[in-house]
Amino acid sequence: MDEAFEQCRSTLRKKAVSKGFSALITNDIINTLEPLERVIKLDRSQPEFTESFIGYATKRMSEYRIKTGKRMLAEHAVLLDKLARQYGVPARYIVAFWGLETNYGGYKGKIKTLNALATLACDPRRSQYFTQELFNIFTLLDDGRIQPDQLLGSWAGAMGHMQFMPTTLITYGVDGDGDGKLNVWGSLPDALTSAANYLNKIGWNKEEIWGRTVELPKNFDFAQVVVGDKYPLSHFKKLGITKTYKRPLSNYDTQAKLILPSGHLGPAFLVYANFSIILKWNYSQNYALVVGLLADQLAGINHGLDHYNAKPHPFTNKHLKALQQKLLEQDYKIGKPDGIWGPKTRKAMQQYQLKNNLVADGFPNAEVFEALAISLQ
């Protein structure tokens, strides 16, 4: 074991003693912590941004996942209906999260959670965050709500059927089967009840859906919609946006946001407040869209994405980083270039497109790279 980790482990022990943890933690648990080199490698990996939204969605909404999800809805209808009544979260959303996180419990992760969290807590990059996650696990162990032999999960410490981090588990975990334990690995009532409680507590609105697929009129004026901003649904209706098959949007009084995950040539979505709740679970636009789309598929609602191109994008993480640097040099506010097509980059890109008479959808299409003299070779 390297000296730095041993020193860190000693520091963790002193902190645990000062916080009043039992000998189980300060001796038995901390003494067995070991660094996992693989965890550091995974934490440092930055996959290139080449997968299109349709490619991402198609993989995660496979025929198997949809078919299995419908079966899970039927098999666990009593529990899911109870949760829907108690927490206000429809069953199809809980099952959609479950399907995306672990393929309905088929793969919960096999990395030792204590070692993974200790490795990241002792790494300077995000030490404070993961130290807190580790100490929350210690609390759950000391309380007897979880047992050491249960602690297997992802490389970053997410656990169980729903892949909860320790802080989420300690804050929102529910003993759904009433046995006095918090077994999100082996008890489906514990796992699904905890998920419903979490979504309820962070603001799920039972009166609304997550969003919907929409159609833009020809020659849509993108200057009327700032990327990432919310507007009354009536604003989009005035701009000529419709539901699929040209059906008019409703007169429902709510705020919505237009999302074009593949640019103006791909699918278009209007998303509502519950979309922001999904983002709190996983701050990825593609992930949040797929949760909503999969939930709808489980309810028999098909959004007709099949005809869109699922080929990888011609640009990579490296190309996007170069694009961000160019925009930064022209005083667009994007933060530090990181090669990720995030909210600040989308908004800055739309501003650039408007200024240069390009289709202002905020998407890094070939015309943007060409205008900025960035080669995609």
N, C-alpha and C positions, 0 to 999 in steps of 0.2 A: 504494500500500500504506500502511495506517495506521501511525502512529509506534509504537503499542503493540506491534503484531505485529513490526515491525522490531526493536524492543528485545528482544522475546522470542526472536526468531530469533538475535540476537547472543548471548543467554544460552545458548541451546541449543548454539550453535557452541562456546562456551567449555567447556561441560560435556562435549561430545563430544571435544574436544581433550584435556581432563583425563583422560578415560576411555581415551584411547589409540586412538580410532577413526582409520581411514585418511583420506587426503585425499579419497577417493571420498565419504565421509560429510561431513567437515568443510567441504569446498569444493563439490564437484559436487552433492551431494544437498541440503544445507542451504541453499545459495545459491538453489536453485530453489523452495523451499517458498513456498506462497502461501496466504493465508487464504480460506476458503470460507464466505461469508455464509449460504448455504443450510444448512450443517452446524449453525451456531449456532441457526438457526430450528427445525430438526428436534430439536435437543437440548432446546430450551425448550418444545416443543409438548407439551401434556398432553391427550391425547384423552379425551373424556368417557366415563365408565364406563356405557355404555348397552347394550352387546352382551351378550345372555344367553350362558350356557355352551353351550347347544344351538346357538345361532346361530354362535358361535365355532367349535364342533366341526364343524358341518355344512359350513361354508365350507372348512375345512381337510381334511375327509375326503370330498372330492367323488368322484363316480364316476370321473372322470378320474384323480385321484391314486391311488385304490385300484387301478384297472386298470393304470395305468402302473407302480405299485409292484410289482405281481405280475409284470409283464413284466421289470422290472429284477432281481427275485429270480431269475428263470429265466436271463436273459442273463448275469448275473454270478455264477452259482451256484458256479463253481470258486473264484473269489476269495473270495466270502462264506463258503463252507464252510471254506476254509483259515483265515480270520479267526476263525470261530466256534471252531474247534479250538484255535487258538493263543492267543486272548484270552478265550475263554469268553463271548462276546457273540453271541447268536443273530442270524442274518442279518436277520430281520424288523425288529429294533430299529434296526440300522444303517441299513437302507433307510427306515424311518419317519423318523428324524432327517434323512436326506438329502432326503426328499420335503418335509418341513416347512420346512427351511432354504432350499432353492433350487429346489424343484420338480424334483428330480433333475438339478440342474445347469442347468436352463432359465433361471434368473436369478440370477447371482452378484453383481450390483451393478456399477455403472459409475463410481462416484466414485473419484477418485484417493486411494488409501489414505494416502500420505505427507502430502498436503495436509489431509485430513480429520483425521488424528491430530495434526498440527501445530496446526491451528485449535483443537482441543479442549485440547491441551497449553498453548496460550497463553491460554486462557479460564480465569478464576479458579475457576469452579464445580467442576471436577474435574481441575485442572491436574496434580496429582501422579500420579494414576492414568494419565492419557493420556500424560504425559511418559515414564513407564516403558514404556508400550506402544510409543511411538515409538522409544525406545532399543533395545527388543527387535527391532524391525524393522531398525534400524541394524546390530545384531549379525548378524542373518541375512543382510543384504546384504554385510557385510564378510567373513563366512564363505564367501560364494559359494553358499549353499544356495538363495537366491532371487535373482531379477533385478529391477531397477527397473521394467522394462516390464511385468512381471506384476501389479504392485500396483494392482489395481482391486478395489473391494468396496463394502460398505455405508457409510452416512454416519458410522457410529461406528467404522469400521476393521475390521469382521469380513470375512473373506476366504474365497474358494474355495467348493468344492462344499458344505462343511460349515459355512461361516461361522465360522471360528476367529479369535479375537483373537490378536494377536502373541504374548502371553505363553503362551497355550494352545499355539500353534504351536511356539514355541521349546522348550517343556517336554515336549510330548507328540507333536510331529510325527515321522512315520516316513517314510523313503524306501522306499516300498513296492515300487517297480519296480527298485530297485538301480542307478539311474543317477547317484547321487551328488548329486542335487538334491532339493529339497522343494517339489514343484510341486502344491500342493493345488487349483490352478485347472484345469490341463490333464491331470493324471495321476490317473485314478480309483483305481489302486492306492495312490498316496500319500495321497489324500484319505480313502478308506475305511479304510485301515490305521491312519492317524492317529486316526480316530474310534474304532476298536475299541480301540486302545492307550489312548486317553484314558479311555474308559468303564471299561476294565479297571483302570487305575491309580487311579481315584478310587473304586473299590470295588464294581463290578458283581458281583452274586452269581449265578453261572451255574446255581445249584440252584433259584432262585425266579423266578416271574413278577413283573410290575410290580404287579399287583393284579387286581381283578375287580369286575364289577357285582354288586350284592347287592340284596336286598329287605328292607325293614323291616317288622316286624309292625304291625298297627293299634295306635294309641295307644302308640307306642314311647316309652319313658321316656328322654328326652334328658338328664335329670339324671345318668344312669349313664355318660355318655360326654362328657368334657370336650373341646370342640372343639380339634383340633390335637394332642391327646395320644395316645400309643401304648398299646395294651393287648394282652395275649395273645389270639390268635385264639379261644381257648376262652371268653374273656369275652364276645365278640360272639355266640358260639354260644349261651351261656346266656341272652342277652337276646332270643333269638328271631330274630336276623338269619340269613337263608338266602341261598344262591346263587339265581340266577334259576330260575323255575318251582318255587320252594319246596324245592329240593334242599338237603340239610343241608351246612353247612360241614364241612370235613375236620377231623381231629384233629391236623393238622400243627402242630408246636411252633414258632410264629413270632410276631413282634409285628406288629400292624396298626393302621391309623389309618382312621377313618371320615371320608369326605369327601362333602359335599352341596353341589356347586357351584351349584345353583339352589334350595337350601333343601329342606325336607322334602317339597315337592310335585314335585320333580324327581328325576333319577336319583341313586342312591346307590352309592358305591364303597368297598371296603376296599382300601387300598393297603399295600404291603410295603416292604422296605428298598430295592429297586431304584427305587421311586418317588422316594426322596430323592436317588438318584444322578442321575435325570433332572433333578431340580430344580437340581443343581449345574451342569448344562449351561445351563439357562435357568430362573431363579427365578420361574416363573409357574405357579401351580396349574393353570390351564386348559391351558397349553402341555404340561405334564407329563402330564396326563390324556390329551390328544390323541395324544401320542407312543405311549402304551400302547395306546390304542384303535385307532390306525391300524396299529400293529404286529400287533395281533390280527386286524384286518380282512384284512391281507395273508396271514395264516395261515388265513383262512376262518372266523374267529370273529366273529360279529355280536352286538353287545351290545344291540341293540333299542332304540336311542334315538329312533327315527323318530316315535314318538307323543307326544313331549314338545314343549311350546310353544317355538318358536324366536324369538318376538317380542322386540324390545328391551325392556329393563327400563324401568319408568316413572321411575326415578331416574337422576340424572346424577352426575358427579364433584362438582359443586357441592352437590348434596343430601347426598352421603355426607360431605363435609367438614363440613357443618352438623351432621349426625348425630354425627360424631366429636367436635365441639366440645361438644355437649350431654352426651355421655358423659364427656368430660374434666371438665366442670364438676361432674359428680356423682362425681368421684374414681375413675373407671375408668381403668386404666392402658393407654393406647393410643398414647402418644408424641405427636408433633406431628401435628395434623390435616392430612392430605394428599389426602383424597378417594379413597384407594385401599383396597379391601376386602382388607386384608392379614391376616396371622396374629394380630396384637395386636387388631385391630378385631373379627375374628371371635370371639375369645375373650371380649373385653369385652362384645360384643353378646349372647353367650349368657348371660353373668352377669346382664346387665340383663333379658333375657327371663325367666330363672328367677325373679328377684326380683319381676317384675311379672306372673307367671302367663301368659306368652305361650309359644307353641311355641318351645322353646329350641334351634333349629337353627343359631344364629349367622348367619343370613342376613338382610339388610336388606329385609324384606318390608314391605308397606303398613302392617301392624299396628304395627311398630316406629316408623315415621315418625309415625304417628298418635299413639302413646303419648308420643312426644317432642315433639309439637306442631310438626312440620315439614311444611309444605305441599309437595306434589309438583307444584304448578302452576307 
